Amino acid sequence: MFFDPLYLLMLLPGMALSGWAAWKTRSAFAKYSKVRTMNGLTGAEAARRMLASAGIGDVEIVATRGRLSDHYNPLNKTLNLSEPVFGTPSVAAVGVACHEAGHAIQHARHYAPLKLRSALVPTARIGSSLSMWVIFGGLILQLQGLVLAGIALFSAVVLFQLVTLPVEFDASKRAKEVAFQQGIITSQEREGVSKVLDAAALTYVAAAITSILTLLYFLIRAGVLGGRRN
C-alpha cells in the first residue's frame, strides 16, 4: 500500500485543528443549549425577529432534520434550522439561528463575498468530486499534465474555502450585533452566543487551512514547488 510521510506531515496540523474545532463547536453548543434564553425566544422566533428588523419578509423559516445542519438556501430563500435549534429557547439555538439569518440579510443586501461564493459552488463541487481521482491518476500514470489538471480542479475548492471565511465571519458579526440591538439576547447572553459562533467559525478556518496544505502537497509532488517531480 502506498504511503507518503510528507502527506501526513503536511496535513497533520490541519487535521489536528479540524478535530479541535469540531470538538470545541460541539462542546460550546452542548453547554449553551442548556442555558435558556431570558425572553423565552426559540431559534425560529429569534431568526424571524432578526429578519423582520432588516425588513425581510420573503424568507421561509423551516425545520430540518439533523444536528448542526442549519443553513440558508439563497436559491429558494429558505432558512433551514435543525430540530435542536428551531424550537428550542436556548442561547445556543438563538445564536445559530441568528447566524443563519445573517446569511439571509447578506443575500438581501447583495453582499459581494456571498454572491462570489454562490457563483463558485458549481466549480467547487466538480473540483471536490473529481480532483483527487485526476491527481492520483496522473501520479500513478506519471502524466504531468493530468496531475496539473487535477490540481487546477482542486484549486477551485481552495478558492471556495477562502471566500467562505469572510461570508461566515460577517454573518456571525451581524448575528451578534443585531440580536443584541433588537433585544433578542441580553448583555449576559451575548457572551454565550459569541462562544458558540466563534467556535463554529474555527471549523471554517480549519477547513481552509487543510485545503491549502493539501494543495501545497500536490504542488510539491507535481514538481511545481521545490523543483523536483515525484
MIDOSE-1310 file (N, C-alpha, C; in nm, 2 decimals, decimal comma, always signed):
residues 230
mffd	+0,09/-0,12/+0,00/+0,00/+0,00/+0,00/+0,09/+0,12/+0,00; +0,05/+0,22/-0,08/+0,13/+0,34/-0,10/+0,11/+0,43/+0,03; +0,22/+0,48/+0,08/+0,22/+0,57/+0,20/+0,32/+0,68/+0,18; +0,28/+0,80/+0,19/+0,38/+0,91/+0,17/+0,38/+0,99/+0,31
plyl	+0,50/+0,98/+0,38/+0,51/+1,05/+0,50/+0,49/+1,20/+0,49; +0,53/+1,26/+0,37/+0,51/+1,40/+0,35/+0,37/+1,44/+0,36; +0,28/+1,36/+0,31/+0,14/+1,39/+0,31/+0,09/+1,40/+0,45; +0,13/+1,30/+0,53/+0,08/+1,30/+0,67/+0,14/+1,42/+0,75
lmll	+0,27/+1,45/+0,72/+0,34/+1,56/+0,79/+0,28/+1,70/+0,76; +0,24/+1,72/+0,63/+0,18/+1,84/+0,59/+0,04/+1,86/+0,63; -0,04/+1,75/+0,64/-0,18/+1,76/+0,67/-0,21/+1,75/+0,82; -0,11/+1,70/+0,89/-0,13/+1,68/+1,04/-0,18/+1,80/+1,11
pgma	-0,12/+1,92/+1,09/-0,17/+2,04/+1,16/-0,31/+2,07/+1,12; -0,35/+2,06/+1,00/-0,49/+2,09/+0,96/-0,59/+1,99/+1,02; -0,55/+1,86/+1,02/-0,63/+1,76/+1,08/-0,65/+1,78/+1,23; -0,54/+1,82/+1,29/-0,55/+1,84/+1,44/-0,64/+1,96/+1,47
lsgw	-0,62/+2,07/+1,39/-0,71/+2,19/+1,41/-0,85/+2,16/+1,38; -0,88/+2,08/+1,28/-1,02/+2,04/+1,24/-1,08/+1,96/+1,35; -1,01/+1,87/+1,41/-1,06/+1,79/+1,52/-1,09/+1,87/+1,64; -1,00/+1,96/+1,67/-1,01/+2,05/+1,79/-1,13/+2,15/+1,77
aawk	-1,14/+2,20/+1,65/-1,25/+2,29/+1,62/-1,39/+2,22/+1,63; -1,40/+2,10/+1,57/-1,52/+2,02/+1,58/-1,56/+2,00/+1,73; -1,46/+1,96/+1,81/-1,49/+1,93/+1,95/-1,53/+2,06/+2,02; -1,47/+2,17/+1,99/-1,50/+2,30/+2,05/-1,64/+2,34/+2,02
trsa	-1,68/+2,32/+1,89/-1,81/+2,36/+1,85/-1,92/+2,28/+1,92; -1,90/+2,14/+1,92/-2,00/+2,06/+1,99/-2,00/+2,09/+2,14; -1,89/+2,12/+2,20/-1,88/+2,14/+2,34/-1,96/+2,27/+2,37; -1,93/+2,38/+2,29/-2,00/+2,51/+2,32/-2,15/+2,50/+2,29
faky	-2,19/+2,43/+2,19/-2,33/+2,41/+2,16/-2,40/+2,34/+2,27; -2,34/+2,23/+2,31/-2,40/+2,15/+2,42/-2,41/+2,23/+2,55; -2,31/+2,31/+2,58/-2,31/+2,38/+2,71/-2,42/+2,49/+2,70; -2,43/+2,57/+2,59/-2,52/+2,68/+2,59/-2,66/+2,63/+2,54
skvr	-2,68/+2,51/+2,50/-2,81/+2,45/+2,47/-2,89/+2,43/+2,60; -2,81/+2,43/+2,71/-2,88/+2,41/+2,84/-2,91/+2,54/+2,91; -2,87/+2,65/+2,85/-2,89/+2,78/+2,90/-3,02/+2,84/+2,83; -3,12/+2,85/+2,90/-3,25/+2,91/+2,84/-3,24/+3,06/+2,82
tmng	-3,29/+3,10/+2,71/-3,30/+3,25/+2,69/-3,39/+3,32/+2,79; -3,35/+3,43/+2,83/-3,43/+3,50/+2,93/-3,57/+3,54/+2,88; -3,58/+3,57/+2,75/-3,71/+3,61/+2,70/-3,79/+3,50/+2,64; -3,73/+3,38/+2,65/-3,80/+3,26/+2,60/-3,81/+3,24/+2,45
ltga	-3,74/+3,32/+2,38/-3,74/+3,30/+2,23/-3,67/+3,17/+2,18; -3,74/+3,10/+2,09/-3,67/+2,99/+2,03/-3,58/+3,03/+1,91; -3,51/+2,94/+1,86/-3,43/+2,97/+1,74/-3,51/+3,03/+1,63; -3,62/+2,97/+1,60/-3,70/+3,01/+1,49/-3,76/+3,15/+1,51
eaar	-3,80/+3,18/+1,63/-3,86/+3,31/+1,67/-3,75/+3,42/+1,66; -3,63/+3,38/+1,71/-3,52/+3,48/+1,71/-3,48/+3,51/+1,56; -3,48/+3,41/+1,48/-3,44/+3,44/+1,34/-3,55/+3,52/+1,27; -3,68/+3,49/+1,30/-3,79/+3,57/+1,24/-3,78/+3,72/+1,28
rmla	-3,75/+3,74/+1,41/-3,74/+3,88/+1,46/-3,62/+3,95/+1,40; -3,51/+3,88/+1,38/-3,39/+3,94/+1,32/-3,42/+3,97/+1,17; -3,49/+3,89/+1,10/-3,52/+3,91/+0,96/-3,62/+4,03/+0,95; -3,71/+4,04/+1,04/-3,81/+4,15/+1,04/-3,74/+4,28/+1,07
sagi	-3,64/+4,28/+1,15/-3,57/+4,41/+1,18/-3,49/+4,46/+1,06; -3,46/+4,37/+0,97/-3,39/+4,41/+0,84/-3,49/+4,43/+0,73; -3,62/+4,42/+0,76/-3,72/+4,44/+0,66/-3,74/+4,33/+0,56; -3,70/+4,21/+0,60/-3,71/+4,09/+0,51/-3,83/+4,00/+0,55
gdve	-3,92/+3,99/+0,45/-4,04/+3,91/+0,48/-4,07/+3,80/+0,39; -3,97/+3,78/+0,29/-3,99/+3,67/+0,19/-3,90/+3,55/+0,21; -3,85/+3,53/+0,33/-3,77/+3,42/+0,37/-3,85/+3,32/+0,46; -3,86/+3,20/+0,41/-3,93/+3,10/+0,49/-3,84/+3,03/+0,59
ivat	-3,88/+3,02/+0,71/-3,80/+2,95/+0,81/-3,86/+2,81/+0,84; -3,78/+2,71/+0,81/-3,83/+2,57/+0,82/-3,75/+2,49/+0,91; -3,80/+2,38/+0,96/-3,73/+2,29/+1,05/-3,68/+2,18/+0,96; -3,55/+2,14/+0,99/-3,49/+2,03/+0,91/-3,43/+1,93/+1,00
rgrl	-3,42/+1,81/+0,96/-3,36/+1,70/+1,04/-3,21/+1,72/+1,05; -3,15/+1,65/+1,15/-3,01/+1,66/+1,17/-2,97/+1,75/+1,29; -2,84/+1,74/+1,32/-2,79/+1,82/+1,43/-2,68/+1,91/+1,37; -2,69/+2,04/+1,40/-2,59/+2,14/+1,34/-2,59/+2,13/+1,19
sdhy	-2,71/+2,11/+1,13/-2,72/+2,11/+0,98/-2,79/+2,24/+0,93; -2,78/+2,34/+1,01/-2,85/+2,46/+0,98/-2,78/+2,54/+0,86; -2,87/+2,59/+0,78/-2,81/+2,66/+0,66/-2,92/+2,75/+0,60; -2,87/+2,85/+0,52/-2,96/+2,94/+0,45/-2,95/+2,90/+0,30
npln	-3,06/+2,88/+0,23/-3,05/+2,85/+0,09/-3,10/+2,97/+0,01; -3,01/+3,04/-0,06/-3,04/+3,16/-0,13/-3,13/+3,13/-0,26; -3,12/+3,00/-0,31/-3,20/+2,97/-0,43/-3,35/+2,97/-0,41; -3,39/+2,92/-0,30/-3,54/+2,93/-0,27/-3,57/+3,01/-0,15
ktln	-3,48/+3,08/-0,10/-3,49/+3,17/+0,02/-3,56/+3,10/+0,14; -3,49/+2,99/+0,18/-3,54/+2,92/+0,30/-3,43/+2,92/+0,40; -3,47/+2,95/+0,52/-3,37/+2,94/+0,63/-3,40/+2,81/+0,71; -3,31/+2,71/+0,69/-3,33/+2,58/+0,74/-3,26/+2,56/+0,87
lsep	-3,34/+2,54/+0,97/-3,29/+2,52/+1,11/-3,31/+2,38/+1,16; -3,21/+2,32/+1,21/-3,21/+2,18/+1,27/-3,31/+2,18/+1,38; -3,36/+2,06/+1,41/-3,46/+2,04/+1,52/-3,41/+2,10/+1,65; -3,28/+2,08/+1,69/-3,24/+2,13/+1,82/-3,23/+2,28/+1,83
vfgt	-3,24/+2,35/+1,71/-3,23/+2,49/+1,70/-3,37/+2,55/+1,68; -3,45/+2,49/+1,59/-3,58/+2,55/+1,55/-3,67/+2,58/+1,67; -3,69/+2,48/+1,75/-3,80/+2,50/+1,85/-3,74/+2,51/+2,00; -3,61/+2,54/+2,01/-3,55/+2,54/+2,14/-3,52/+2,68/+2,19
psva	-3,57/+2,72/+2,31/-3,54/+2,85/+2,36/-3,41/+2,86/+2,44; -3,30/+2,83/+2,37/-3,17/+2,83/+2,44/-3,07/+2,93/+2,37; -2,97/+2,97/+2,44/-2,87/+3,07/+2,39/-2,80/+3,01/+2,27; -2,77/+2,88/+2,27/-2,70/+2,82/+2,16/-2,79/+2,82/+2,03
avgv	-2,92/+2,79/+2,05/-3,01/+2,78/+1,94/-3,03/+2,92/+1,88; -3,05/+3,02/+1,96/-3,07/+3,16/+1,92/-2,94/+3,21/+1,84; -2,83/+3,17/+1,89/-2,70/+3,22/+1,83/-2,69/+3,16/+1,69; -2,72/+3,03/+1,67/-2,71/+2,96/+1,54/-2,81/+3,01/+1,45
ache	-2,94/+3,03/+1,50/-3,04/+3,08/+1,41/-3,02/+3,22/+1,36; -2,97/+3,31/+1,45/-2,94/+3,44/+1,41/-2,82/+3,45/+1,31; -2,73/+3,36/+1,32/-2,62/+3,35/+1,23/-2,67/+3,32/+1,09; -2,76/+3,22/+1,08/-2,82/+3,18/+0,95/-2,91/+3,30/+0,90
agha	-2,97/+3,37/+0,99/-3,05/+3,49/+0,94/-2,95/+3,59/+0,89; -2,83/+3,59/+0,94/-2,73/+3,69/+0,89/-2,70/+3,66/+0,75; -2,70/+3,53/+0,71/-2,68/+3,50/+0,57/-2,79/+3,55/+0,48; -2,92/+3,54/+0,53/-3,03/+3,59/+0,46/-3,02/+3,74/+0,44
iqha	-2,97/+3,81/+0,54/-2,96/+3,95/+0,53/-2,85/+3,98/+0,43; -2,74/+3,91/+0,43/-2,63/+3,92/+0,33/-2,69/+3,91/+0,19; -2,78/+3,81/+0,17/-2,84/+3,79/+0,04/-2,92/+3,91/+0,00; -3,00/+3,96/+0,09/-3,09/+4,07/+0,06/-3,01/+4,20/+0,03
rhya	-2,90/+4,21/+0,10/-2,81/+4,33/+0,08/-2,71/+4,31/-0,03; -2,72/+4,20/-0,10/-2,63/+4,17/-0,22/-2,48/+4,18/-0,17; -2,45/+4,12/-0,06/-2,32/+4,11/+0,00/-2,23/+4,04/-0,10; -2,12/+4,11/-0,15/-2,04/+4,06/-0,26/-1,97/+3,93/-0,24
plkl	-1,91/+3,90/-0,12/-1,85/+3,77/-0,10/-1,95/+3,66/-0,10; -2,07/+3,68/-0,06/-2,18/+3,57/-0,07/-2,21/+3,55/-0,22; -2,22/+3,65/-0,30/-2,25/+3,63/-0,44/-2,14/+3,56/-0,51; -2,01/+3,59/-0,47/-1,90/+3,52/-0,53/-1,90/+3,37/-0,48
rsal	-1,93/+3,34/-0,36/-1,93/+3,21/-0,31/-2,04/+3,13/-0,38; -2,15/+3,19/-0,40/-2,26/+3,12/-0,47/-2,22/+3,09/-0,62; -2,15/+3,18/-0,68/-2,10/+3,16/-0,82/-2,00/+3,05/-0,82; -1,92/+3,03/-0,72/-1,82/+2,93/-0,71/-1,87/+2,79/-0,68
vpta	-1,99/+2,77/-0,64/-2,04/+2,64/-0,59/-2,03/+2,54/-0,70; -2,07/+2,56/-0,82/-2,07/+2,45/-0,93/-1,92/+2,40/-0,95; -1,83/+2,49/-0,97/-1,69/+2,45/-0,99/-1,63/+2,39/-0,87; -1,67/+2,43/-0,75/-1,61/+2,37/-0,63/-1,66/+2,23/-0,61
rigs	-1,79/+2,21/-0,65/-1,85/+2,07/-0,64/-1,77/+1,98/-0,74; -1,75/+2,03/-0,86/-1,68/+1,94/-0,96/-1,54/+1,92/-0,91; -1,47/+2,02/-0,86/-1,33/+2,00/-0,81/-1,33/+1,91/-0,69; -1,43/+1,91/-0,60/-1,43/+1,83/-0,48/-1,45/+1,68/-0,52
slsm	-1,53/+1,65/-0,62/-1,56/+1,52/-0,66/-1,46/+1,45/-0,75; -1,39/+1,53/-0,83/-1,31/+1,48/-0,94/-1,16/+1,50/-0,92; -1,12/+1,60/-0,84/-0,98/+1,64/-0,84/-0,89/+1,53/-0,79; -0,92/+1,47/-0,68/-0,83/+1,37/-0,63/-0,81/+1,25/-0,72
wvif	-0,92/+1,21/-0,79/-0,91/+1,10/-0,89/-0,82/+1,14/-1,00; -0,83/+1,26/-1,05/-0,75/+1,31/-1,16/-0,60/+1,32/-1,11; -0,58/+1,37/-1,00/-0,44/+1,39/-0,95/-0,37/+1,25/-0,93; -0,44/+1,16/-0,85/-0,38/+1,03/-0,83/-0,36/+0,95/-0,96
ggli	-0,46/+0,97/-1,05/-0,44/+0,90/-1,18/-0,32/+0,95/-1,25; -0,30/+1,08/-1,25/-0,18/+1,14/-1,31/-0,05/+1,10/-1,24; -0,05/+1,09/-1,11/+0,07/+1,05/-1,04/+0,10/+0,90/-1,07; +0,00/+0,82/-1,07/+0,03/+0,67/-1,10/+0,08/+0,65/-1,24
lqlq	+0,01/+0,73/-1,33/+0,05/+0,71/-1,48/+0,17/+0,80/-1,51; +0,21/+0,88/-1,42/+0,32/+0,97/-1,44/+0,30/+1,07/-1,56; +0,18/+1,12/-1,56/+0,13/+1,22/-1,66/+0,12/+1,36/-1,59; +0,22/+1,44/-1,62/+0,23/+1,57/-1,55/+0,11/+1,65/-1,58
glvl	+0,07/+1,65/-1,71/-0,05/+1,73/-1,75/-0,18/+1,69/-1,67; -0,20/+1,57/-1,65/-0,31/+1,52/-1,58/-0,31/+1,56/-1,43; -0,19/+1,55/-1,38/-0,17/+1,60/-1,24/-0,21/+1,75/-1,22; -0,16/+1,83/-1,32/-0,18/+1,97/-1,31/-0,33/+2,00/-1,33
agia	-0,39/+1,92/-1,42/-0,54/+1,94/-1,44/-0,61/+1,92/-1,31; -0,57/+1,81/-1,24/-0,64/+1,78/-1,11/-0,61/+1,89/-1,01; -0,49/+1,94/-1,01/-0,46/+2,05/-0,91/-0,54/+2,17/-0,94; -0,56/+2,20/-1,07/-0,65/+2,32/-1,11/-0,79/+2,30/-1,06
lfsa	-0,84/+2,17/-1,07/-0,97/+2,14/-1,02/-0,98/+2,16/-0,87; -0,87/+2,12/-0,80/-0,87/+2,13/-0,65/-0,86/+2,28/-0,61; -0,79/+2,36/-0,69/-0,77/+2,50/-0,66/-0,91/+2,57/-0,65; -1,01/+2,52/-0,72/-1,14/+2,58/-0,71/-1,20/+2,55/-0,57
vvlf	-1,17/+2,43/-0,52/-1,22/+2,40/-0,38/-1,15/+2,49/-0,28; -1,02/+2,52/-0,30/-0,94/+2,60/-0,21/-1,00/+2,75/-0,21; -1,03/+2,79/-0,33/-1,08/+2,93/-0,35/-1,22/+2,94/-0,28; -1,30/+2,84/-0,30/-1,43/+2,84/-0,23/-1,42/+2,85/-0,08
qlvt	-1,32/+2,77/-0,03/-1,30/+2,77/+0,12/-1,25/+2,91/+0,17; -1,17/+2,97/+0,09/-1,12/+3,10/+0,13/-1,23/+3,21/+0,12; -1,31/+3,20/+0,02/-1,42/+3,30/+0,01/-1,53/+3,28/+0,12; -1,54/+3,15/+0,16/-1,63/+3,12/+0,27/-1,60/+3,19/+0,40
lpve	-1,47/+3,22/+0,42/-1,43/+3,28/+0,55/-1,50/+3,41/+0,58; -1,48/+3,51/+0,49/-1,55/+3,64/+0,52/-1,70/+3,63/+0,52; -1,76/+3,54/+0,45/-1,90/+3,52/+0,45/-1,95/+3,48/+0,59; -1,88/+3,38/+0,64/-1,92/+3,32/+0,77/-1,89/+3,42/+0,88
fdas	-1,77/+3,49/+0,88/-1,74/+3,59/+0,98/-1,84/+3,70/+0,98; -1,88/+3,75/+0,87/-1,97/+3,86/+0,86/-2,11/+3,82/+0,91; -2,15/+3,70/+0,88/-2,28/+3,65/+0,93/-2,28/+3,64/+1,08; -2,17/+3,60/+1,14/-2,17/+3,59/+1,29/-2,16/+3,73/+1,35
krak	-2,09/+3,82/+1,28/-2,09/+3,96/+1,33/-2,22/+4,02/+1,33; -2,30/+4,00/+1,22/-2,43/+4,06/+1,21/-2,52/+4,00/+1,32; -2,51/+3,87/+1,34/-2,59/+3,80/+1,44/-2,57/+3,86/+1,58; -2,44/+3,87/+1,62/-2,41/+3,92/+1,75/-2,46/+4,07/+1,77
evaf	-2,44/+4,15/+1,67/-2,48/+4,29/+1,68/-2,63/+4,31/+1,67; -2,69/+4,25/+1,57/-2,84/+4,28/+1,55/-2,92/+4,21/+1,67; -2,88/+4,09/+1,70/-2,95/+4,02/+1,81/-2,95/+4,10/+1,94; -2,84/+4,16/+1,97/-2,83/+4,24/+2,09/-2,91/+4,37/+2,08
qqgi	-2,89/+4,44/+1,96/-2,96/+4,56/+1,94/-3,11/+4,55/+1,94; -3,16/+4,44/+1,89/-3,31/+4,41/+1,88/-3,37/+4,35/+2,01; -3,28/+4,33/+2,11/-3,33/+4,27/+2,23/-3,36/+4,12/+2,22; -3,30/+4,06/+2,12/-3,32/+3,91/+2,11/-3,24/+3,84/+2,21
itsq	-3,12/+3,90/+2,24/-3,04/+3,84/+2,35/-3,01/+3,96/+2,45; -2,98/+3,93/+2,57/-2,94/+4,03/+2,67/-2,78/+4,04/+2,67; -2,74/+4,14/+2,74/-2,59/+4,15/+2,75/-2,53/+4,03/+2,82; -2,60/+3,97/+2,91/-2,54/+3,85/+2,98/-2,54/+3,73/+2,88
ereg	-2,63/+3,72/+2,79/-2,64/+3,61/+2,69/-2,54/+3,63/+2,57; -2,49/+3,75/+2,56/-2,41/+3,78/+2,44/-2,28/+3,70/+2,44; -2,23/+3,68/+2,56/-2,10/+3,60/+2,57/-2,12/+3,46/+2,52; -2,23/+3,40/+2,56/-2,26/+3,26/+2,52/-2,28/+3,25/+2,37
vskv	-2,35/+3,35/+2,31/-2,37/+3,35/+2,17/-2,24/+3,36/+2,10; -2,15/+3,45/+2,15/-2,02/+3,47/+2,09/-1,94/+3,34/+2,09; -1,94/+3,27/+2,20/-1,86/+3,15/+2,22/-1,91/+3,04/+2,12; -2,04/+3,03/+2,10/-2,09/+2,93/+2,01/-2,05/+2,96/+1,87
ldaa	-2,07/+3,09/+1,83/-2,04/+3,13/+1,69/-1,89/+3,13/+1,66; -1,81/+3,17/+1,76/-1,67/+3,18/+1,74/-1,61/+3,03/+1,72; -1,67/+2,94/+1,80/-1,62/+2,80/+1,79/-1,66/+2,75/+1,65; -1,78/+2,78/+1,60/-1,82/+2,73/+1,47/-1,73/+2,79/+1,36
alty	-1,69/+2,92/+1,38/-1,61/+2,98/+1,28/-1,47/+2,91/+1,27; -1,43/+2,85/+1,37/-1,30/+2,78/+1,37/-1,30/+2,66/+1,27; -1,42/+2,60/+1,26/-1,43/+2,49/+1,17/-1,40/+2,53/+1,02; -1,45/+2,65/+0,99/-1,42/+2,70/+0,85/-1,28/+2,74/+0,83
vaaa	-1,21/+2,79/+0,94/-1,07/+2,82/+0,93/-0,99/+2,70/+0,91; -1,03/+2,59/+0,99/-0,96/+2,46/+0,98/-0,97/+2,40/+0,84; -1,09/+2,41/+0,79/-1,12/+2,36/+0,65/-1,03/+2,43/+0,55; -1,02/+2,56/+0,56/-0,94/+2,64/+0,47/-0,79/+2,60/+0,48
itsi	-0,74/+2,59/+0,60/-0,60/+2,56/+0,62/-0,57/+2,42/+0,57; -0,66/+2,32/+0,59/-0,64/+2,19/+0,55/-0,64/+2,18/+0,39; -0,73/+2,26/+0,33/-0,73/+2,26/+0,18/-0,61/+2,32/+0,12; -0,56/+2,43/+0,19/-0,44/+2,50/+0,14/-0,32/+2,40/+0,15
ltll	-0,31/+2,33/+0,27/-0,20/+2,24/+0,29/-0,20/+2,12/+0,19; -0,32/+2,08/+0,16/-0,34/+1,97/+0,06/-0,29/+2,02/-0,08; -0,33/+2,14/-0,11/-0,29/+2,20/-0,24/-0,14/+2,21/-0,25; -0,08/+2,26/-0,14/+0,07/+2,27/-0,14/+0,14/+2,13/-0,16
yfli	+0,08/+2,03/-0,09/+0,14/+1,90/-0,10/+0,14/+1,85/-0,25; +0,03/+1,87/-0,32/+0,02/+1,82/-0,45/+0,11/+1,90/-0,55; +0,12/+2,03/-0,52/+0,21/+2,12/-0,60/+0,36/+2,07/-0,58; +0,39/+2,03/-0,46/+0,53/+1,97/-0,43/+0,55/+1,84/-0,51
ragv	+0,45/+1,75/-0,50/+0,46/+1,62/-0,56/+0,46/+1,64/-0,72; +0,40/+1,74/-0,77/+0,39/+1,76/-0,91/+0,52/+1,83/-0,96; +0,60/+1,88/-0,87/+0,73/+1,94/-0,91/+0,71/+2,09/-0,93; +0,59/+2,14/-0,91/+0,57/+2,29/-0,93/+0,64/+2,36/-0,82
lggr	+0,64/+2,31/-0,70/+0,72/+2,37/-0,59/+0,83/+2,28/-0,55; +0,94/+2,33/-0,52/+1,06/+2,25/-0,48/+1,14/+2,21/-0,59; +1,09/+2,22/-0,72/+1,18/+2,20/-0,83/+1,20/+2,05/-0,86; +1,13/+1,96/-0,79/+1,15/+1,82/-0,82/+1,02/+1,74/-0,84
rn	+1,01/+1,67/-0,94/+0,89/+1,60/-0,97/+0,91/+1,46/-0,91; +0,80/+1,41/-0,84/+0,80/+1,28/-0,78/+0,66/+1,22/-0,80
